[in-house]
Amino acid sequence: MEDRAKKLVDEVLAPLIKADGGVIELVGIVDKRLLVRLTGTCAGCPGRPYTLARIVEPAAKKWLGDDIRVEAVVD
């Protein structure tokens, strides 16, 4: 599952997020949670929850299964 998650983030999500000046990075998968880090313009963006809920999570469910959840890791 880790390989599919990396491909999803690197090849599908990263170009979408980059188009708006943001960066998404796979942190890992723990207990059916896809952990990602959003930086660049996404770091302080008020639309960040929308990006996670409407873009990242639906794609993750499609690629990794309906039981996956997405969480943003904040450093």
GISUL-V113748 format. One record per residue. N is the residue number from 0. OMEGA is omega in whole degrees, 0 to 359 (none if undefined). NEAR is the number of other ideal C-beta (glycine too) atoms within 8 Angstrom. Layout:
n/omega/near
N/OMEGA/NEAR
N/OMEGA/NEAR
This chain:
n/omega/near
0/181/6
1/179/7
2/178/6
3/179/9
4/179/14
5/179/9
6/178/10
7/183/13
8/186/13
9/189/9
10/183/7
11/187/11
12/184/12
13/178/11
14/178/8
15/182/9
16/181/15
17/180/10
18/178/6
19/177/8
20/181/7
21/179/14
22/174/10
23/182/13
24/175/8
25/175/11
26/178/7
27/175/6
28/180/10
29/176/5
30/178/3
31/174/7
32/175/10
33/182/13
34/180/12
35/175/15
36/177/11
37/179/14
38/185/8
39/181/10
40/179/8
41/186/14
42/182/8
43/186/3
44/177/9
45/178/3
46/181/6
47/178/10
48/177/6
49/179/8
50/180/14
51/185/13
52/188/8
53/181/7
54/186/12
55/185/13
56/177/12
57/178/8
58/179/11
59/178/13
60/180/10
61/184/6
62/191/10
63/179/12
64/184/6
65/183/4
66/180/5
67/176/12
68/181/8
69/176/11
70/176/8
71/177/10
72/179/8
73/180/4
74/none/3
